[in-house]
Amino acid sequence: MKQEYSGGCGCGALRYRLTRRPMIVHCCHCRDCQRQTGTAFVINAVIESDSIAIDAGATRVGSMPTDSGRPHDLYRCEACATTVWSDYGRRKTMLFVRVGTLEEPSRLPPDVHIFTRSKLPWVGLPADSPAFDVFYSSVEDFWPPEALERRRALGF
């Protein structure tokens, strides 16, 4: 399996690569994600910020309000404003890449569905996919050991 994933924005000006496999992939059904994407959910690949290489173009950062009050910075293509990744809580070292901006989004299916309490009723979830009303209780109980090690290396 290839470990590199490439993607970009809607207009093609921004091109990027993930240089390693994400730590985990969330499918988030919260109202913030629904409002910000204009759709039923967002699929985010959680990865170290230094594992994203920009090959062409640039991003600009804008902040969005959230129901929790925590900061949420969106990184958008400078040319067309497609959101390509987010920083929830201004962690700076860990970003949430929008899987839909990858050339092959099917390579990163969700590991977990979160905030399903606000899932739209017509969205079905796979029976074998973990799902939580809000968020899973502990990353230590849910994330794979290798991903936990990478997360700890970031200071979390």
C-alpha positions, 0 to 999 in steps of 0.5 A, a space after each residue: 500500500 502506498 503511504 503517500 497521499 496527494 490532494 488539492 483544492 477545487 481550482 487546482 492551484 493548491 497541491 499537497 501530499 501527506 507523507 505518511 498515513 494519518 493517525 486516525 480518520 474521523 467522520 464527524 457529524 457535529 452541527 459545526 461540521 455540517 454548517 461549515 461544509 454545507 453537508 451531512 458530515 466531514 471526514 477528517 484524517 488526523 495527521 502531524 502538521 509536518 507530514 503535510 507537504 505543499 507542492 504548489 500554491 498556498 493556504 490562508 488561515 481563517 477562524 470559525 466560531 464553534 459551539 464549544 467556543 474552542 478556536 477552529 482554524 480553517 486552512 483554505 486555498 489562497 486562490 479558490 478558498 477550498 478548505 483543505 485542513 483544519 486545526 481544532 484548538 490551535 494545536 499547531 502540530 496536529 491537523 485534520 485533513 479533509 479527506 474529500 480533497 485527496 485524489 483518492 479519498 476512498 483510501 482513507 475510510 473513517 475509523 470512527 463516527 463521532 458526534 452521531 447525536 446530531 447525525 442526520 436521520 437519513 445517513 446510515 452508518 456501517 454496522 461494523 463501524 464504531 460510532 459515538 454520540 459525542 466523542 470516544 471516552 479516551 484516545 488511549 482506549 481507542 487509537 492504535 498503539 502506533 498512532 498513540 505513540 505519534 500523538 504522544 511525540 507531539 506532546 498530547 
